[in-house]
Amino acid sequence: MPQRDSDFQRARALHKNGQLNGAMTIYRDLLAQNPHDPDAHHLLGVALFQQGELPRAEQEIRRALTHRTDDPNYFNNLANVLVAQDQPEKALDTYTAALELNPKHIESLMGAGSLSFNLGRLEEAEDLFRKIVAIDPHHYEALNNLGVILARTDRPSEAVTLFRTAIRDANATAELFSNLARALEMLNELAEARQIVSKALAKNSGLIPARLVHCHLLRREGNLSEARVAYESLLQDTIPRPEKVDAMYGYGLTLDQLLEPEAAFCAFTEANKLASDTPEFKQRDGRRYLDNVEACRNWFTRDFIQARSLPSDDQAGVPVFFVGFPRSGTTLMEQILAAHPDVVTTAEKSPLQHVRQHLTRRFGSKRPFPDFLDELSAVHLQEARDLFWQDAGRLVDLETHTVLVDKMPLNIVDLGLANLLFPDAKVIAALRDPRDVCLSCFMQNFGASDAMANFLDIKTTDKAYALIMGLWIHHKEVLTLPFMEYKYEDLVEDFHHTTQRIIDFIGLDWSGDIERYREQAANRFISTPSYRDVTSQLYTRASGRWQRYEKALEGKLPESSGLIADLGYEP
């Protein structure tokens, strides 16, 4: 065996056994003999990285790459060093270089996936972890990470399947049990979630995610005093920001249920402050969303609508668009309507949103939506209408006798587009006292988006409400779509009368299944923050909640308060 190969074997053995200094001595001896040896530079860089000498590690691996550029391991390890030096974009480019050499290089797929996840780029991370699972269906870490993403993006059923697979295929860790418990809790499988989280805590009593699930379960089971103590204990520890955000929202909800509004408001303020500093929300622009709301108000005039709307299409069917400001009880009414045998709902996977995104990709390179709408011909609009029904058919089973309800609260903003495509469509709008709505939005742990970025501060929540609901008032004046409004407060006070009005408006006969909506809702995953409430008996405690918070809200809702009378509420 050549001396170099023998020396490398000894160095690698030392390296593998954690004897880094001994290995590094041999690597340096080899480089003294041949300064251009790429393997020696590379492995010396890896050892330096393991010792925390990051700049020197980067230097050595880059030297290796000057002599050899066909090994994905070199690029992968350089990317790892760049991650450790907080250079995420350079690291992602370097992982990409590794994957260009070998698309199935699992270490690079894992590195890029984990980095994308930490940057809040969940779609990219999901794609990368799915590639690993396609290569190795039993890859424990990839299964777990993919499951975490699916749970975080409102697909807990899929997540549960992956976590169960990972548990079968590997030594069941506390982390896996904890992740499974969280997904089960999202699915309202509280009894099993309790069993699983107990297994997680038995393996590791200090595991933060498991303790967090335990807190949530205590709150959801009504053990509020215990939940409070558990949240406070958790929040006293040093915990990662995502878990701290989730815990602080849960703590606030617990204090709210314990009727401690001042303490609860402080908790929600802190939760929102923490959320605003997460990678997911740092990428979002709430002002951009509000500018778009104002643009829609300017574009959609009665003259424009009447001149550009497509003719009716009796054969294609007529959808119902169900809108309202978030936290106005839309999820509750959606579950009530979904119980009707002749109604299908899209569960906030809005075909109208899909159409808007399609049009934006196609026509929005120079001007954003809605500024390019004057470029659209009747042919373009017909294509968009066809796309709506294609997407709807992908989401739900459409029968000739069924009514499609496209429910997305903030589709208020896109009702002008809906009018262009479906001039005979019906619109149901949920109303709720503006003070309760703004407060409730401020209290919720929403997923990151430009729209939701406005709810991280009570004053911007107020601004968003005034603009969006002001747009609704504008739409009532200029759109040709038939519409009806109902109040959340009326629904919880007089379920039958309010629901009958809506069923009549849609044009359906009453069904006794509607009265059993909670049974059906319990078997569905509900992706909104209302997932617990809609399976419970109707209650009125959320009506007028703002009154308990009147002191905290004083002077903070000037713009939305101007709409109280316009929307039929008492000042």
Residue pairs with C-beta under 8 A, 6 or more apart in sequence:
4 30
4 33
4 34
7 26
7 29
7 30
8 26
8 30
8 39
10 26
11 22
11 23
11 26
11 27
11 30
11 43
12 23
12 43
14 20
14 22
14 23
14 26
15 23
15 43
15 46
15 47
20 47
20 50
20 51
23 43
23 47
24 44
24 47
24 48
27 40
27 43
27 44
27 47
28 40
28 44
30 37
30 40
31 37
31 40
31 41
31 44
34 40
36 67
37 67
38 64
38 65
38 67
38 68
38 71
38 74
39 64
41 60
41 61
41 63
41 64
41 67
42 60
42 61
42 64
42 71
42 73
42 74
42 77
44 60
45 56
45 57
45 58
45 59
45 60
45 61
45 63
45 64
45 77
45 78
45 81
46 57
46 61
46 77
48 54
48 56
48 57
48 60
49 57
49 77
49 80
49 81
49 84
54 81
54 84
54 85
55 85
57 81
58 78
58 81
58 82
58 85
61 74
61 77
61 78
61 81
62 78
64 74
65 74
65 75
65 78
68 74
70 101
71 101
72 98
72 99
72 101
72 102
72 105
72 108
73 98
73 107
74 98
75 94
75 95
75 97
75 98
75 101
75 108
76 94
76 95
76 98
76 105
76 107
76 108
76 111
78 94
79 91
79 92
79 94
79 95
79 98
79 108
79 111
79 112
80 91
80 111
82 88
82 90
82 91
82 94
83 91
83 111
83 115
88 115
88 118
88 119
91 111
91 115
92 112
92 115
92 116
95 108
95 111
95 112
95 115
96 112
98 105
98 108
99 105
99 108
99 109
99 112
102 108
103 131
104 131
104 135
106 132
106 135
106 136
106 139
109 128
109 129
109 131
109 132
109 142
110 128
110 132
110 141
110 142
112 124
112 128
113 124
113 125
113 128
113 129
113 132
113 142
113 145
114 125
114 145
116 122
116 124
116 125
116 128
117 125
117 145
117 148
117 149
118 279
119 279
120 278
120 279
120 280
120 282
120 283
120 448
122 149
122 152
122 153
122 280
125 145
125 149
126 146
126 149
126 150
126 153
129 142
129 145
129 146
129 149
130 146
132 139
132 142
133 139
133 142
133 143
133 146
136 142
137 165
138 165
138 169
138 170
140 166
140 169
140 170
143 162
143 163
143 165
143 166
143 169
144 162
144 163
144 166
144 175
144 176
144 179
146 162
147 158
147 159
147 160
147 162
147 163
147 166
147 179
147 183
148 159
148 179
150 156
150 158
150 159
150 162
151 159
151 179
151 182
151 183
151 186
152 447
153 447
154 447
154 525
154 527
156 183
156 184
156 186
156 187
156 525
157 187
157 525
159 179
159 183
160 180
160 183
160 184
160 187
163 176
163 179
163 180
163 183
164 180
166 176
167 176
167 177
167 180
170 176
172 199
173 203
174 199
174 200
174 201
174 203
174 204
174 207
174 210
175 200
175 207
175 209
177 196
177 197
177 199
177 200
177 203
177 210
178 197
178 200
178 207
178 209
178 210
178 213
179 209
180 196
181 193
181 194
181 196
181 197
181 200
181 210
181 213
182 193
182 209
182 212
182 213
184 190
184 192
184 193
184 196
185 193
185 213
185 216
185 217
185 220
186 525
186 531
187 525
188 522
188 531
188 532
188 535
190 217
190 220
190 221
193 213
193 217
194 217
194 221
197 210
197 213
197 214
197 217
200 207
200 210
200 213
201 207
201 210
201 211
201 214
204 210
208 234
208 237
208 239
208 240
208 243
209 243
211 230
211 233
211 234
212 234
212 243
212 246
212 247
212 250
214 230
215 227
215 230
215 231
215 234
215 247
215 250
215 251
216 250
218 224
218 226
218 227
218 230
219 227
219 250
219 253
219 254
219 257
220 532
224 254
224 257
224 258
225 258
227 250
227 254
228 251
228 254
228 255
228 258
231 247
231 250
231 251
231 254
232 251
234 247
235 244
235 247
235 248
235 251
239 247
241 274
241 277
241 278
242 278
244 274
245 271
245 274
245 275
245 278
245 445
246 445
248 267
248 268
248 270
248 271
248 274
249 267
249 268
249 271
249 443
249 444
249 445
251 267
251 271
252 264
252 265
252 267
252 268
252 271
252 443
253 264
253 443
255 261
255 263
255 264
255 267
256 264
256 443
256 545
259 548
261 548
261 549
261 551
261 552
262 551
262 552
264 443
264 549
265 549
265 552
268 442
268 443
269 458
271 445
272 442
272 455
272 456
272 457
273 456
275 281
275 445
275 456
276 282
276 453
276 456
276 457
278 448
280 447
280 448
281 448
281 453
281 456
283 448
284 448
284 449
284 450
284 452
284 453
285 450
285 453
286 450
286 451
286 453
286 454
286 456
286 460
286 464
288 450
289 449
289 450
289 451
289 453
289 454
289 464
290 454
290 463
290 464
290 467
292 368
292 369
292 370
292 413
293 413
293 464
293 467
293 468
293 471
294 467
295 368
295 370
295 371
296 370
296 413
296 414
296 416
296 471
297 470
297 471
297 474
299 370
299 371
299 373
299 416
300 370
300 415
300 416
300 419
300 474
300 475
300 478
300 479
301 478
302 477
302 478
302 479
305 416
305 419
305 420
305 478
305 479
305 480
306 480
308 373
308 376
308 381
308 420
309 419
309 420
309 421
309 423
309 480
310 378
310 381
310 382
310 385
310 420
310 421
310 422
310 423
311 423
312 423
312 424
313 385
316 385
316 389
317 389
317 398
317 404
318 422
318 424
318 425
318 426
319 351
319 388
319 392
319 403
319 404
319 405
319 406
319 422
319 425
319 426
320 403
320 404
320 405
320 406
320 425
320 426
320 427
320 428
320 506
321 352
321 406
321 411
321 415
321 418
321 425
321 426
321 427
321 428
321 481
322 330
322 333
322 334
322 337
322 345
322 405
322 406
322 407
322 408
322 411
322 427
322 428
322 430
323 330
323 407
323 408
323 409
323 410
323 411
323 412
323 415
323 427
323 428
323 429
323 430
323 472
324 330
324 409
324 412
324 429
324 430
324 431
324 432
325 409
325 410
325 412
325 430
325 432
325 437
325 441
325 465
325 468
325 469
326 409
326 410
326 437
326 441
326 444
326 446
326 455
327 432
327 436
327 437
327 440
327 441
327 444
327 529
328 409
328 430
328 431
328 432
328 437
328 488
329 430
329 432
329 488
329 491
329 492
329 530
330 407
330 409
330 430
331 526
331 528
331 530
331 531
331 534
332 488
332 491
332 530
332 533
332 534
333 428
333 430
333 486
333 491
333 502
334 345
334 347
334 405
334 407
335 517
335 518
335 520
335 521
335 524
335 526
335 534
336 499
336 514
336 517
337 343
337 345
337 405
337 502
337 506
337 514
338 344
338 345
338 405
338 517
338 520
338 521
338 524
339 511
339 513
339 514
339 516
339 517
339 520
339 521
340 503
340 508
340 511
340 513
340 514
341 511
341 513
342 401
342 402
342 403
342 508
342 511
343 402
343 403
343 405
343 506
343 508
344 396
344 397
344 398
344 402
344 403
344 404
344 405
345 396
345 404
345 405
345 406
345 407
346 392
346 395
346 396
346 404
346 405
346 406
346 407
346 408
347 395
347 407
347 524
347 526
347 527
348 407
348 408
348 527
348 528
349 395
350 406
350 407
350 408
350 411
351 387
351 388
351 389
351 391
351 392
351 395
351 406
352 388
352 406
352 408
352 411
352 414
352 417
352 418
353 408
353 411
353 414
354 387
354 388
354 391
355 384
355 387
355 388
355 391
355 417
355 421
356 369
356 414
356 417
358 384
358 387
359 369
359 372
359 376
359 380
359 384
360 368
360 369
363 372
363 375
363 376
363 380
364 372
366 372
370 416
370 417
373 417
373 420
376 384
381 420
381 421
384 421
385 421
385 422
388 421
388 422
389 398
392 398
392 404
392 406
396 404
398 404
403 506
403 507
403 508
409 430
410 451
410 468
411 418
412 429
412 468
412 469
412 471
412 472
412 475
413 468
413 471
415 427
415 475
415 479
415 481
416 475
416 479
418 425
418 427
418 481
419 425
419 479
419 480
419 481
422 481
423 480
423 481
424 481
425 481
426 481
426 482
426 483
426 484
426 505
426 506
427 479
427 481
427 482
427 483
427 484
428 483
428 484
428 485
428 486
428 502
428 505
428 506
429 472
429 483
429 484
429 485
429 486
430 485
430 486
430 488
431 485
431 486
431 487
431 488
431 567
431 568
432 487
432 488
432 489
433 489
433 543
433 544
433 546
433 564
433 569
434 465
434 469
434 557
434 560
434 561
434 563
434 564
434 567
434 569
435 546
435 553
435 557
435 560
435 561
435 564
436 542
436 543
436 544
436 545
436 546
437 465
437 560
438 458
438 461
438 462
438 465
438 546
438 557
438 560
439 458
439 545
439 546
439 549
439 553
440 542
440 545
441 455
441 461
441 465
442 455
442 457
442 458
442 461
444 455
444 529
445 529
446 452
446 455
446 529
451 464
454 460
454 461
454 463
454 464
455 461
455 464
458 553
458 556
458 557
459 556
462 556
462 557
462 558
462 559
462 560
463 559
465 559
465 560
465 563
466 559
466 560
466 562
466 563
469 560
469 563
469 567
470 563
473 563
473 566
476 483
484 501
484 502
484 505
486 498
486 501
486 502
487 498
487 568
488 543
489 540
489 543
490 497
490 498
491 498
491 499
491 538
492 538
492 539
492 540
492 542
492 543
493 540
495 538
499 514
500 510
503 509
503 510
503 514
513 520
518 534
518 535
518 536
518 537
521 534
521 535
522 535
525 531
526 534
546 553
561 571
564 570
564 571
565 571
